Amino acid sequence: MLVVTTNDLPGYRVVKHLGVVRGLTVRSRSIVGNIGAAIQIFFGGNITLYTKLAEQARQEAFDELIAHAEAIGANAVLAMRYDANEIAAAVTEVLAYGTAVVVEPAP
């Protein structure tokens, strides 16, 4: 599966547009994790517990995006983006989305 943030894929020709695909995850940190992060906040710098949570959430959303694209027959996703929103205190949604297409090497 080819995934790009651009609107085209150099060296390939789009032969079919399949529509928007997405992957969504909703994550929160446990109380223990929040306490650990609070200690890191106290000392300043990179809050590694939240960094790890954010990366895991993005990867999970990305994996869901790929699964959705494969399920509808795509072999590439163009214009892939991430979006994140806080839905409630300490609860964040992460969305990965893009346009599913079928591509073939350009002649």
N, CA, C and O atoms as CSV, one atom per row, in Angstrom:
chain,resi,resn,atom,element,x,y,z
A,1,MET,N,N,0.855,-1.188,0.000
A,1,MET,CA,C,0.000,0.000,0.000
A,1,MET,C,C,0.891,1.238,0.000
A,1,MET,O,O,1.751,1.398,0.866
A,2,LEU,N,N,0.677,2.096,-0.968
A,2,LEU,CA,C,1.392,3.366,-1.036
A,2,LEU,C,C,0.531,4.427,-0.354
A,2,LEU,O,O,-0.658,4.546,-0.653
A,3,VAL,N,N,1.112,5.184,0.543
A,3,VAL,CA,C,0.391,6.255,1.235
A,3,VAL,C,C,1.245,7.506,1.148
A,3,VAL,O,O,2.407,7.507,1.553
A,4,VAL,N,N,0.656,8.575,0.615
A,4,VAL,CA,C,1.377,9.833,0.461
A,4,VAL,C,C,0.513,10.993,0.942
A,4,VAL,O,O,-0.714,10.901,0.978
A,5,THR,N,N,1.173,12.076,1.306
A,5,THR,CA,C,0.446,13.271,1.732
A,5,THR,C,C,0.197,14.214,0.567
A,5,THR,O,O,-0.476,15.233,0.727
A,6,THR,N,N,0.729,13.888,-0.600
A,6,THR,CA,C,0.546,14.717,-1.788
A,6,THR,C,C,-0.746,14.318,-2.516
A,6,THR,O,O,-1.342,13.279,-2.233
A,7,ASN,N,N,-1.154,15.163,-3.452
A,7,ASN,CA,C,-2.386,14.900,-4.201
A,7,ASN,C,C,-2.156,14.008,-5.417
A,7,ASN,O,O,-3.111,13.588,-6.071
A,8,ASP,N,N,-0.911,13.725,-5.717
A,8,ASP,CA,C,-0.589,12.826,-6.815
A,8,ASP,C,C,0.568,11.934,-6.387
A,8,ASP,O,O,1.145,12.113,-5.314
A,9,LEU,N,N,0.889,10.992,-7.224
A,9,LEU,CA,C,1.938,10.035,-6.911
A,9,LEU,C,C,2.860,9.960,-8.124
A,9,LEU,O,O,2.571,9.240,-9.081
A,10,PRO,N,N,3.966,10.698,-8.090
A,10,PRO,CA,C,4.877,10.716,-9.245
A,10,PRO,C,C,5.286,9.297,-9.656
A,10,PRO,O,O,5.637,8.459,-8.825
A,11,GLY,N,N,5.227,9.067,-10.957
A,11,GLY,CA,C,5.588,7.758,-11.490
A,11,GLY,C,C,4.409,6.808,-11.589
A,11,GLY,O,O,4.553,5.686,-12.074
A,12,TYR,N,N,3.239,7.248,-11.133
A,12,TYR,CA,C,2.030,6.418,-11.174
A,12,TYR,C,C,0.881,7.204,-11.784
A,12,TYR,O,O,0.860,8.435,-11.769
A,13,ARG,N,N,-0.056,6.467,-12.309
A,13,ARG,CA,C,-1.266,7.052,-12.896
A,13,ARG,C,C,-2.464,6.517,-12.129
A,13,ARG,O,O,-2.590,5.308,-11.934
A,14,VAL,N,N,-3.347,7.417,-11.690
A,14,VAL,CA,C,-4.561,7.000,-10.994
A,14,VAL,C,C,-5.534,6.449,-12.026
A,14,VAL,O,O,-5.884,7.146,-12.979
A,15,VAL,N,N,-5.975,5.207,-11.849
A,15,VAL,CA,C,-6.911,4.601,-12.795
A,15,VAL,C,C,-8.313,4.501,-12.206
A,15,VAL,O,O,-9.280,4.286,-12.936
A,16,LYS,N,N,-8.424,4.657,-10.889
A,16,LYS,CA,C,-9.754,4.604,-10.276
A,16,LYS,C,C,-9.728,5.305,-8.921
A,16,LYS,O,O,-8.852,5.052,-8.094
A,17,HIS,N,N,-10.705,6.192,-8.708
A,17,HIS,CA,C,-10.898,6.825,-7.398
A,17,HIS,C,C,-11.945,6.018,-6.641
A,17,HIS,O,O,-13.012,5.721,-7.178
A,18,LEU,N,N,-11.644,5.667,-5.402
A,18,LEU,CA,C,-12.569,4.859,-4.607
A,18,LEU,C,C,-13.232,5.648,-3.481
A,18,LEU,O,O,-14.151,5.149,-2.831
A,19,GLY,N,N,-12.778,6.861,-3.249
A,19,GLY,CA,C,-13.406,7.704,-2.235
A,19,GLY,C,C,-12.555,7.876,-0.990
A,19,GLY,O,O,-11.413,7.421,-0.914
A,20,VAL,N,N,-13.150,8.547,-0.021
A,20,VAL,CA,C,-12.471,8.848,1.229
A,20,VAL,C,C,-12.394,7.595,2.091
A,20,VAL,O,O,-13.364,6.847,2.213
A,21,VAL,N,N,-11.229,7.381,2.684
A,21,VAL,CA,C,-11.056,6.303,3.660
A,21,VAL,C,C,-10.555,6.933,4.951
A,21,VAL,O,O,-9.947,8.004,4.943
A,22,ARG,N,N,-10.820,6.250,6.061
A,22,ARG,CA,C,-10.422,6.805,7.339
A,22,ARG,C,C,-10.093,5.703,8.325
A,22,ARG,O,O,-10.498,4.550,8.174
A,23,GLY,N,N,-9.348,6.098,9.333
A,23,GLY,CA,C,-9.058,5.249,10.474
A,23,GLY,C,C,-9.216,6.113,11.701
A,23,GLY,O,O,-8.690,7.225,11.752
A,24,LEU,N,N,-9.927,5.622,12.680
A,24,LEU,CA,C,-10.243,6.416,13.867
A,24,LEU,C,C,-9.910,5.632,15.116
A,24,LEU,O,O,-10.190,4.437,15.207
A,25,THR,N,N,-9.311,6.309,16.076
A,25,THR,CA,C,-9.095,5.718,17.386
A,25,THR,C,C,-9.389,6.776,18.442
A,25,THR,O,O,-9.179,7.969,18.219
A,26,VAL,N,N,-9.866,6.336,19.563
A,26,VAL,CA,C,-10.122,7.226,20.702
A,26,VAL,C,C,-9.316,6.673,21.867
A,26,VAL,O,O,-9.489,5.520,22.261
A,27,ARG,N,N,-8.441,7.499,22.412
A,27,ARG,CA,C,-7.507,7.022,23.433
A,27,ARG,C,C,-7.519,7.922,24.655
A,27,ARG,O,O,-7.844,9.107,24.581
A,28,SER,N,N,-7.154,7.322,25.782
A,28,SER,CA,C,-6.916,8.082,27.001
A,28,SER,C,C,-5.780,7.410,27.760
A,28,SER,O,O,-5.467,6.245,27.514
A,29,ARG,N,N,-5.181,8.121,28.655
A,29,ARG,CA,C,-4.119,7.590,29.485
A,29,ARG,C,C,-4.745,7.159,30.807
A,29,ARG,O,O,-5.680,7.794,31.294
A,30,SER,N,N,-4.232,6.091,31.378
A,30,SER,CA,C,-4.739,5.607,32.661
A,30,SER,C,C,-4.379,6.585,33.784
A,30,SER,O,O,-3.549,7.474,33.597
A,31,ILE,N,N,-4.998,6.417,34.925
A,31,ILE,CA,C,-4.693,7.247,36.090
A,31,ILE,C,C,-3.204,7.130,36.440
A,31,ILE,O,O,-2.551,8.132,36.731
A,32,VAL,N,N,-2.681,5.918,36.408
A,32,VAL,CA,C,-1.261,5.709,36.709
A,32,VAL,C,C,-0.401,6.466,35.696
A,32,VAL,O,O,0.577,7.115,36.065
A,33,GLY,N,N,-0.772,6.377,34.416
A,33,GLY,CA,C,-0.037,7.104,33.379
A,33,GLY,C,C,-0.116,8.604,33.564
A,33,GLY,O,O,0.868,9.311,33.345
A,34,ASN,N,N,-1.286,9.101,33.970
A,34,ASN,CA,C,-1.438,10.534,34.199
A,34,ASN,C,C,-0.587,10.999,35.381
A,34,ASN,O,O,-0.040,12.102,35.359
A,35,ILE,N,N,-0.478,10.172,36.392
A,35,ILE,CA,C,0.366,10.527,37.539
A,35,ILE,C,C,1.836,10.582,37.109
A,35,ILE,O,O,2.566,11.504,37.472
A,36,GLY,N,N,2.256,9.575,36.326
A,36,GLY,CA,C,3.625,9.580,35.809
A,36,GLY,C,C,3.894,10.796,34.951
A,36,GLY,O,O,4.961,11.402,35.044
A,37,ALA,N,N,2.927,11.161,34.107
A,37,ALA,CA,C,3.088,12.340,33.247
A,37,ALA,C,C,3.134,13.609,34.092
A,37,ALA,O,O,3.892,14.529,33.784
A,38,ALA,N,N,2.333,13.668,35.153
A,38,ALA,CA,C,2.339,14.841,36.041
A,38,ALA,C,C,3.716,15.033,36.673
A,38,ALA,O,O,4.176,16.162,36.844
A,39,ILE,N,N,4.364,13.931,37.015
A,39,ILE,CA,C,5.723,14.016,37.566
A,39,ILE,C,C,6.678,14.561,36.507
A,39,ILE,O,O,7.528,15.399,36.808
A,40,GLN,N,N,6.537,14.082,35.255
A,40,GLN,CA,C,7.387,14.592,34.176
A,40,GLN,C,C,7.113,16.069,33.924
A,40,GLN,O,O,8.042,16.831,33.656
A,41,ILE,N,N,5.859,16.481,34.007
A,41,ILE,CA,C,5.496,17.889,33.809
A,41,ILE,C,C,6.169,18.750,34.872
A,41,ILE,O,O,6.643,19.848,34.578
A,42,PHE,N,N,6.211,18.255,36.103
A,42,PHE,CA,C,6.813,18.983,37.218
A,42,PHE,C,C,8.271,19.332,36.907
A,42,PHE,O,O,8.729,20.430,37.225
A,43,PHE,N,N,9.000,18.395,36.285
A,43,PHE,CA,C,10.403,18.611,35.985
A,43,PHE,C,C,10.628,19.266,34.621
A,43,PHE,O,O,11.738,19.707,34.325
A,44,GLY,N,N,9.592,19.334,33.795
A,44,GLY,CA,C,9.692,19.992,32.493
A,44,GLY,C,C,10.304,19.094,31.431
A,44,GLY,O,O,10.732,17.976,31.717
A,45,GLY,N,N,10.339,19.594,30.210
A,45,GLY,CA,C,10.911,18.842,29.099
A,45,GLY,C,C,9.873,18.011,28.375
A,45,GLY,O,O,8.669,18.234,28.508
A,46,ASN,N,N,10.359,17.048,27.606
A,46,ASN,CA,C,9.488,16.168,26.825
A,46,ASN,C,C,8.700,15.258,27.769
A,46,ASN,O,O,9.281,14.594,28.628
A,47,ILE,N,N,7.396,15.232,27.608
A,47,ILE,CA,C,6.540,14.373,28.427
A,47,ILE,C,C,6.424,13.040,27.682
A,47,ILE,O,O,5.497,12.830,26.900
A,48,THR,N,N,7.367,12.157,27.938
A,48,THR,CA,C,7.499,10.935,27.153
A,48,THR,C,C,6.275,10.029,27.236
A,48,THR,O,O,5.961,9.330,26.272
A,49,LEU,N,N,5.582,10.031,28.367
A,49,LEU,CA,C,4.384,9.182,28.473
A,49,LEU,C,C,3.301,9.647,27.491
A,49,LEU,O,O,2.624,8.823,26.876
A,50,TYR,N,N,3.141,10.955,27.346
A,50,TYR,CA,C,2.155,11.471,26.394
A,50,TYR,C,C,2.650,11.348,24.960
A,50,TYR,O,O,1.859,11.114,24.046
A,51,THR,N,N,3.951,11.505,24.762
A,51,THR,CA,C,4.512,11.334,23.424
A,51,THR,C,C,4.253,9.914,22.932
A,51,THR,O,O,3.839,9.710,21.790
A,52,LYS,N,N,4.497,8.939,23.797
A,52,LYS,CA,C,4.269,7.535,23.437
A,52,LYS,C,C,2.789,7.289,23.143
A,52,LYS,O,O,2.460,6.596,22.180
A,53,LEU,N,N,1.903,7.844,23.954
A,53,LEU,CA,C,0.463,7.689,23.742
A,53,LEU,C,C,0.046,8.294,22.406
A,53,LEU,O,O,-0.729,7.691,21.664
A,54,ALA,N,N,0.560,9.489,22.097
A,54,ALA,CA,C,0.213,10.153,20.839
A,54,ALA,C,C,0.691,9.331,19.646
A,54,ALA,O,O,-0.035,9.177,18.664
A,55,GLU,N,N,1.908,8.807,19.730
A,55,GLU,CA,C,2.441,8.006,18.629
A,55,GLU,C,C,1.646,6.711,18.454
A,55,GLU,O,O,1.375,6.300,17.325
A,56,GLN,N,N,1.276,6.074,19.550
A,56,GLN,CA,C,0.477,4.850,19.469
A,56,GLN,C,C,-0.890,5.140,18.850
A,56,GLN,O,O,-1.386,4.355,18.041
A,57,ALA,N,N,-1.492,6.256,19.226
A,57,ALA,CA,C,-2.800,6.617,18.677
A,57,ALA,C,C,-2.702,6.889,17.175
A,57,ALA,O,O,-3.555,6.441,16.408
A,58,ARG,N,N,-1.679,7.612,16.755
A,58,ARG,CA,C,-1.499,7.876,15.318
A,58,ARG,C,C,-1.273,6.588,14.545
A,58,ARG,O,O,-1.834,6.403,13.465
A,59,GLN,N,N,-0.447,5.688,15.098
A,59,GLN,CA,C,-0.175,4.427,14.411
A,59,GLN,C,C,-1.441,3.584,14.298
A,59,GLN,O,O,-1.689,2.966,13.263
A,60,GLU,N,N,-2.242,3.556,15.364
A,60,GLU,CA,C,-3.489,2.793,15.335
A,60,GLU,C,C,-4.452,3.366,14.292
A,60,GLU,O,O,-5.074,2.610,13.545
A,61,ALA,N,N,-4.579,4.691,14.235
A,61,ALA,CA,C,-5.446,5.324,13.241
A,61,ALA,C,C,-4.930,5.048,11.828
A,61,ALA,O,O,-5.720,4.781,10.923
A,62,PHE,N,N,-3.613,5.112,11.636
A,62,PHE,CA,C,-3.006,4.831,10.341
A,62,PHE,C,C,-3.280,3.387,9.915
A,62,PHE,O,O,-3.643,3.137,8.765
A,63,ASP,N,N,-3.107,2.439,10.839
A,63,ASP,CA,C,-3.370,1.031,10.531
A,63,ASP,C,C,-4.834,0.809,10.134
A,63,ASP,O,O,-5.124,0.027,9.227
A,64,GLU,N,N,-5.750,1.497,10.814
A,64,GLU,CA,C,-7.176,1.413,10.471
A,64,GLU,C,C,-7.436,2.000,9.084
A,64,GLU,O,O,-8.242,1.466,8.321
A,65,LEU,N,N,-6.754,3.095,8.762
A,65,LEU,CA,C,-6.867,3.706,7.431
A,65,LEU,C,C,-6.452,2.711,6.362
A,65,LEU,O,O,-7.160,2.533,5.370
A,66,ILE,N,N,-5.312,2.060,6.554
A,66,ILE,CA,C,-4.816,1.073,5.586
A,66,ILE,C,C,-5.818,-0.073,5.439
A,66,ILE,O,O,-6.116,-0.500,4.323
A,67,ALA,N,N,-6.334,-0.566,6.556
A,67,ALA,CA,C,-7.307,-1.664,6.508
A,67,ALA,C,C,-8.556,-1.254,5.724
A,67,ALA,O,O,-9.080,-2.041,4.935
A,68,HIS,N,N,-9.031,-0.027,5.941
A,68,HIS,CA,C,-10.214,0.459,5.225
A,68,HIS,C,C,-9.925,0.542,3.725
A,68,HIS,O,O,-10.740,0.120,2.906
A,69,ALA,N,N,-8.756,1.092,3.370
A,69,ALA,CA,C,-8.388,1.224,1.957
A,69,ALA,C,C,-8.274,-0.141,1.293
A,69,ALA,O,O,-8.773,-0.332,0.184
A,70,GLU,N,N,-7.629,-1.082,1.951
A,70,GLU,CA,C,-7.492,-2.430,1.387
A,70,GLU,C,C,-8.855,-3.107,1.234
A,70,GLU,O,O,-9.085,-3.829,0.263
A,71,ALA,N,N,-9.747,-2.879,2.181
A,71,ALA,CA,C,-11.067,-3.506,2.144
A,71,ALA,C,C,-11.893,-3.067,0.935
A,71,ALA,O,O,-12.755,-3.812,0.468
A,72,ILE,N,N,-11.633,-1.861,0.427
A,72,ILE,CA,C,-12.399,-1.405,-0.740
A,72,ILE,C,C,-11.607,-1.545,-2.043
A,72,ILE,O,O,-12.050,-1.079,-3.093
A,73,GLY,N,N,-10.441,-2.182,-1.973
A,73,GLY,CA,C,-9.693,-2.496,-3.185
A,73,GLY,C,C,-8.640,-1.496,-3.604
A,73,GLY,O,O,-8.153,-1.566,-4.732
A,74,ALA,N,N,-8.272,-0.572,-2.745
A,74,ALA,CA,C,-7.255,0.423,-3.088
A,74,ALA,C,C,-5.856,-0.175,-2.993
A,74,ALA,O,O,-5.619,-1.123,-2.244
A,75,ASN,N,N,-4.942,0.393,-3.759
A,75,ASN,CA,C,-3.535,0.045,-3.586
A,75,ASN,C,C,-2.712,1.280,-3.243
A,75,ASN,O,O,-1.487,1.217,-3.147
A,76,ALA,N,N,-3.412,2.419,-3.057
A,76,ALA,CA,C,-2.737,3.653,-2.648
A,76,ALA,C,C,-3.740,4.584,-1.971
A,76,ALA,O,O,-4.947,4.500,-2.195
A,77,VAL,N,N,-3.205,5.466,-1.142
A,77,VAL,CA,C,-4.005,6.518,-0.506
A,77,VAL,C,C,-3.280,7.829,-0.764
A,77,VAL,O,O,-2.103,7.979,-0.438
A,78,LEU,N,N,-4.005,8.781,-1.358
A,78,LEU,CA,C,-3.458,10.106,-1.642
A,78,LEU,C,C,-3.970,11.112,-0.607
A,78,LEU,O,O,-5.007,10.903,0.022
A,79,ALA,N,N,-3.230,12.193,-0.445
A,79,ALA,CA,C,-3.617,13.311,0.420
A,79,ALA,C,C,-3.920,12.865,1.849
A,79,ALA,O,O,-4.867,13.352,2.467
A,80,MET,N,N,-3.118,11.944,2.371
A,80,MET,CA,C,-3.334,11.436,3.722
A,80,MET,C,C,-3.048,12.537,4.736
A,80,MET,O,O,-2.077,13.283,4.609
A,81,ARG,N,N,-3.911,12.625,5.744
A,81,ARG,CA,C,-3.783,13.626,6.804
A,81,ARG,C,C,-4.154,13.002,8.138
A,81,ARG,O,O,-4.812,11.964,8.200
A,82,TYR,N,N,-3.716,13.664,9.209
A,82,TYR,CA,C,-4.146,13.334,10.567
A,82,TYR,C,C,-4.939,14.504,11.118
A,82,TYR,O,O,-4.703,15.656,10.754
A,83,ASP,N,N,-5.874,14.200,11.991
A,83,ASP,CA,C,-6.597,15.220,12.731
A,83,ASP,C,C,-6.778,14.669,14.138
A,83,ASP,O,O,-6.928,13.460,14.315
A,84,ALA,N,N,-6.764,15.526,15.122
A,84,ALA,CA,C,-6.959,15.087,16.505
A,84,ALA,C,C,-7.821,16.108,17.233
A,84,ALA,O,O,-7.681,17.316,17.040
A,85,ASN,N,N,-8.703,15.605,18.060
A,85,ASN,CA,C,-9.593,16.455,18.853
A,85,ASN,C,C,-9.756,15.865,20.239
A,85,ASN,O,O,-9.781,14.646,20.411
A,86,GLU,N,N,-9.866,16.734,21.216
A,86,GLU,CA,C,-10.169,16.274,22.557
A,86,GLU,C,C,-11.688,16.160,22.662
A,86,GLU,O,O,-12.405,17.136,22.441
A,87,ILE,N,N,-12.177,14.958,23.002
A,87,ILE,CA,C,-13.628,14.750,23.091
A,87,ILE,C,C,-14.121,14.997,24.512
A,87,ILE,O,O,-15.233,15.484,24.719
A,88,ALA,N,N,-13.300,14.663,25.468
A,88,ALA,CA,C,-13.604,14.881,26.882
A,88,ALA,C,C,-12.260,15.066,27.580
A,88,ALA,O,O,-11.204,14.896,26.971
A,89,ALA,N,N,-12.311,15.414,28.860
A,89,ALA,CA,C,-11.056,15.596,29.600
A,89,ALA,C,C,-10.225,14.319,29.513
A,89,ALA,O,O,-10.681,13.246,29.908
A,90,ALA,N,N,-9.005,14.442,28.995
A,90,ALA,CA,C,-8.047,13.336,28.881
A,90,ALA,C,C,-8.482,12.242,27.911
A,90,ALA,O,O,-7.976,11.122,27.974
A,91,VAL,N,N,-9.420,12.559,27.010
A,91,VAL,CA,C,-9.848,11.605,25.980
A,91,VAL,C,C,-9.684,12.286,24.624
A,91,VAL,O,O,-10.284,13.329,24.365
A,92,THR,N,N,-8.862,11.681,23.762
A,92,THR,CA,C,-8.548,12.283,22.474
A,92,THR,C,C,-8.896,11.333,21.340
A,92,THR,O,O,-8.635,10.132,21.409
A,93,GLU,N,N,-9.484,11.891,20.307
A,93,GLU,CA,C,-9.732,11.123,19.090
A,93,GLU,C,C,-8.638,11.480,18.110
A,93,GLU,O,O,-8.253,12.644,17.994
A,94,VAL,N,N,-8.137,10.479,17.402
A,94,VAL,CA,C,-7.161,10.695,16.337
A,94,VAL,C,C,-7.738,10.072,15.079
A,94,VAL,O,O,-8.121,8.902,15.064
A,95,LEU,N,N,-7.792,10.872,14.026
A,95,LEU,CA,C,-8.348,10.443,12.749
A,95,LEU,C,C,-7.261,10.518,11.689
A,95,LEU,O,O,-6.574,11.532,11.569
A,96,ALA,N,N,-7.105,9.456,10.929
A,96,ALA,CA,C,-6.248,9.453,9.745
A,96,ALA,C,C,-7.185,9.318,8.555
A,96,ALA,O,O,-8.065,8.457,8.562
A,97,TYR,N,N,-7.014,10.149,7.533
A,97,TYR,CA,C,-7.922,10.085,6.386
A,97,TYR,C,C,-7.195,10.447,5.100
A,97,TYR,O,O,-6.139,11.079,5.116
A,98,GLY,N,N,-7.778,10.038,4.006
A,98,GLY,CA,C,-7.207,10.327,2.701
A,98,GLY,C,C,-8.126,9.814,1.606
A,98,GLY,O,O,-9.245,9.375,1.873
A,99,THR,N,N,-7.646,9.872,0.374
A,99,THR,CA,C,-8.422,9.424,-0.777
A,99,THR,C,C,-7.870,8.099,-1.278
A,99,THR,O,O,-6.709,8.008,-1.676
A,100,ALA,N,N,-8.707,7.082,-1.255
A,100,ALA,CA,C,-8.317,5.748,-1.718
A,100,ALA,C,C,-8.384,5.714,-3.240
A,100,ALA,O,O,-9.354,6.169,-3.846
A,101,VAL,N,N,-7.339,5.168,-3.840
A,101,VAL,CA,C,-7.258,5.090,-5.299
A,101,VAL,C,C,-6.612,3.773,-5.711
A,101,VAL,O,O,-5.972,3.085,-4.915
A,102,VAL,N,N,-6.803,3.459,-6.962
A,102,VAL,CA,C,-6.044,2.376,-7.596
A,102,VAL,C,C,-5.096,3.053,-8.561
A,102,VAL,O,O,-5.509,3.853,-9.401
A,103,VAL,N,N,-3.808,2.721,-8.434
A,103,VAL,CA,C,-2.801,3.304,-9.305
A,103,VAL,C,C,-2.063,2.198,-10.049
A,103,VAL,O,O,-2.028,1.038,-9.638
A,104,GLU,N,N,-1.475,2.620,-11.166
A,104,GLU,CA,C,-0.594,1.724,-11.914
A,104,GLU,C,C,0.613,2.540,-12.336
A,104,GLU,O,O,0.513,3.760,-12.471
A,105,PRO,N,N,1.751,1.893,-12.549
A,105,PRO,CA,C,2.939,2.636,-12.990
A,105,PRO,C,C,2.644,3.414,-14.265
A,105,PRO,O,O,1.983,2.914,-15.175
A,106,ALA,N,N,3.138,4.631,-14.317
A,106,ALA,CA,C,2.946,5.464,-15.516
A,106,ALA,C,C,3.763,4.892,-16.660
A,106,ALA,O,O,4.856,4.366,-16.452
A,107,PRO,N,N,3.219,5.000,-17.887
A,107,PRO,CA,C,3.949,4.471,-19.053
A,107,PRO,C,C,5.209,5.273,-19.336
A,107,PRO,O,O,5.938,4.966,-20.278
